[in-house]
């Protein structure tokens, strides 16, 4: 379904799915090839199951230097939010 045919809710869900992929499958595979977990995988290991609430998932940078105006990633490479560890509220961030 093309972007122009999507409802606003479908577009939002599409953007969230894209953000969850970080820099894309290729970058996720590169992290795994180095024996590393992705930012979201590390957060999932730290927090109590099902407690993570992500914030800023759709944020992008505004920089135009060094060709960054041609590279936009939702979340801007940082995963932020809150959840619980052993039932205690904590705020977390992680970046790849």
C-alpha positions, 0 to 999 in steps of 0.5 A: 500500500502506497503512502498516499493510500494509508490512513494516518493511523496506518502511516503511524504504525508503518513509521513505528515499524520502521523505527523498530528496525533501527538502521535496517535489517542490514545494520541489525545483522552487522551488530549480531555479526559482531556478537552484539545485541541491538539497543532494543534487545539490550533494553529488553534483557534489562527490564521486566518483561512487557514493562518498556514504554518507548519515548521519542521513537519518531524523532529525527535530527536536524543537522545538515553538516557532513551530509547528514541531511541525506540520512534520516533514521527514526529515533536518531539512533537512540532508544529511550523510555521507561520500564521496571527492573524488579518492579522498580520504575527506571528510565533507560536509553541505549544506542547502537 
